[in-house]
Amino acid sequence: MKILVIGGTGLIGSKVVSRLRSHGHDVVAASPSSGVNTLTGEGLDAAMVGVNTVVDVANSPSFAADDVMHFFTTAGRNLAEAERKAGVWHHVALSIVGCDRPPGNAYFAAKVAQEALIRDSSIPYTIVRATQFLEFTGGIASEAGASLTLSTGGIQPIAAEEVADAVAEAAMADPLNGCREIAGPEAFPMDELVRRYLRAIGDTREVKGDPAAPYFGAPIAWESLLPGPGAHLGTITLDAWLRDHAPGLRAKG
């Protein structure tokens, strides 16, 4: 089967490409650097030739509200048009658990708009909704200063390896014409997650919890970002992930 992976050189995309190739599929890793640009449409028609399944794991280069909405809606329309012309029979997209819950989050609103475009297209689809990646915990803690104030809302982070596994499995299966949720095995208050992460990498900053602290511009409740019943749970715990990654993160710091 020929599979086109949009965002195929990124954190998740490169892992998805590797997994699909290990199963014998003909995989094209597409990105602007390879001449395939979903925003302008450049290279899309040529990349779609002979493709059975398109996997979209691309992310917006900017998280500004207007930019991220423009990215996901423009890219979504361009992909759907190219897929229809090429006769693609399965579109797989990576989205976010809880993106349709918290109000006021511009990034989540853009993902909801992307999902709507996918559902409204004529292409059979599978949307894989993942919780926050463990690899992005450092981004949550990236504020400067001697202390951090973070939300006490729940977060159930998943390792990028297991996200890639789930996306690759979806690409090799029949379309769901619906969503599948995936999450890590443990839920924490967000402030606790970051506190444990910083301790593991030798960062001595204090982390304070505040229910009103925003996440991506909006406050969240305990359940806002947690998966629902029936979600597929990974097996890589926070402690196991930190054992593998904290030494390298300390070295970078």
N, C-alpha and C positions, 0 to 999 in steps of 0.2 A: 504494500500500500504506500502511496506517495503522500507525505504529510508536510505541510508548510507550517513552520513555527515562526510567528511574528514576535519579535523580541527574543529571537533565538540565541543571542549572544550574552544575555543578561544573567542575573543570579539564578532565576528559576529556569529561564529558557534554555540555557546551556546544559543544564541537568536533564531537562525534558528531551532535548535532542539526543543526548548520550543514551538515555534509557530506550528511546524509540529505535535508535540504530542498533542497539544490542539485541532487539527483538527482530531484526532483519528488515525493518522498514526503510524506504527511500525517503530521507528527511532533508529538507532544505531549511537552513537557519537564516531567517530574513531579518534585516535591520537596515536603517539608513546607510550604514557603512558598507553594506553589501549591495546598495542600489535599489532597495525596496523601501519606499517611504509611504506610510499609510496616511499621512496628513496631506500630502500633495497628490497621492495616487501614483507617483513615479515608480515604475517597475512592477506594479501589482499584477497587471494582466499577464505579463511574461512569467512571473513567479507562479501564477495559478495554473499554468498549463499542465494537465495531467494529474492535478492534485485531487485527492479524495477527501482529505480532512485538513482543515485549517485550525491551528491552535494559536490563540492570541493571549500572550502573557506580557505584552508591551506595557510600559508605564509612561506617564507624562513626565517630561523633563522639568516641568514647573508645577508647583502645587498651588500657585495663585488661583483664586476662584475662577476667573474668566479663562485663564490658560488651560486649566485642567478640564473644564467643561468643553472647551473648544477641541482639545485633544481627543477625548473619548467619543464625542459625538461625530466629529469629522472623520476620524479614523474608522469608527463603526460604520458610517454610511459608505465610505469608500470600500471597505472590506466586503460589505454585503453586496454591493454592486458588482465587484470583481468576482465574487463567489457565484453569483447567479449566472454571469456570463460564462464562467468556466464549468458550471455543472457540479460544483462542490456539494457533497451530500452530508457533511457534518462540520459544524463550527463549535469549537471548544474554547471557552473563555474563562480566565481566572478573575474572580471577583472577591468580595469581602463579606464575611459573616457580619450581619447586623447593619449593612450599609443602608438599609431601608428603615432603620429605627431612629437614630439620634437626629433631631432637627438641627439646622444651623451649621452642618459640616459640609463645606463646599466640595471636598474631595469625594465624600460618600455620595453626595447628590449627583456628581458626574458619573460615578459607577452605576447608580440607579438608572441614569439616562442611557448609559451604554447597554445595560441589561435590557431595557425596553426596546432599543433598536434591534437587539438580537432576537428577542421574542417576536417582534413584529415583522421580521424578515421572513422570507419563504424558505430559509435554510434550516433543516433540522439541527438542533443544538444541544449542548450540555454546558451548564454554567457551574463551575466549581467555586464555591465560596469558602475561602480560607480565613482563619483567624490571623492575627498579627504574627509575623515571622519572628522567631527568636533572634535572628540575625539583625533585626531592626531595633532591638532593645536599646542599643547604643544611641540610635537616633532620638529616641524618646528622652534619653538622658543628656542630650547634647547641649542643653542650656549652659551658659557660662554662669559663674558665681560660686559662692562657697556652699550654697544649699539649693535644693530643688523642692518645689511644691507641686505635687502630682495628684491626679485623680485617684480616688479610692474605688472607682468602678472596676468591675471584673474584667480580666483578660486571660485568655487560655492559649498561650502562644504555641506555635508549631514550628518545627525545624524545616528549613528550606528543602532538605533532602526528602522529607515526607510530603511536602507540597508537590514537588516534582514527580514523585511516585504516583500521587493521585491524579495529576493532570495527564501524565502519560497513560495511565490506565483508562481514563475517560476517552482519550484519543483513540485507543485501540478497541473500545467497546462501541455498542450501538448508541445512537443519540438518546438522551433521556427526555428531551424537550421539557426540561425543568432544571432545578438546582440540586446540587449535592453539597452538603456542608462537611468541612474537614476542620479538625482542631487538634491541639496538643492534648496530652493526657491529664494536665493539671490546670486548675484555675486559681488565680491569685488576684488580690487587689493590685492595681497597676503600680502603686507606690511600693508595694512589697517586692514585686518583680524587679523593679529598677534598683531598689536598695540591695537586693541579693546580687544583682549583676555588678553593681559598682564595687561591692565588697570583694567579689571574686577577682576583679581586675585591678584591685589595689587603689581604687579611687575613694578618698576619705570624705567626700562631700556628704552632708546630711540630707536625707530625703524625708520630707514631710508629706503627710496625706491630707487632702482636702476634698470633700465630696463636690465642691463647687469648682474645682480647678478644671480648666478646659482641656479637651483632647481634640486636636485638629480644629480648634476654634469653638468647640461647644462642650458643655458638661455632659457626662454620661452617668447613667445609673449602673448598679451592679450587673444587671443582666444585658445591658445594651450591646455588648460585643461578644457575648457568650453564645455558643451554638445551641440549637434546639435539640429536641429528642430525635434520635436516629442518626445523628452526625457520626461520621467515621472519625475515630480518635487515633492519633499516632501513638508511638511508644517511647519517643525520645523525651526524657524528663529534663527539666531545667538543670538539675545537678549534673546529669550526664552530659548535656550540651556544654555546660560551663567547664567541666573537666577537659573536654576536647578543645574548646576554643579560647578559654581565658588566658592560657599562656601566650598565645599569639596576640591577643588583644592587649595584654600587659606590655608586650614588646613594642607594639605600635604606639602605645601611649608614652 
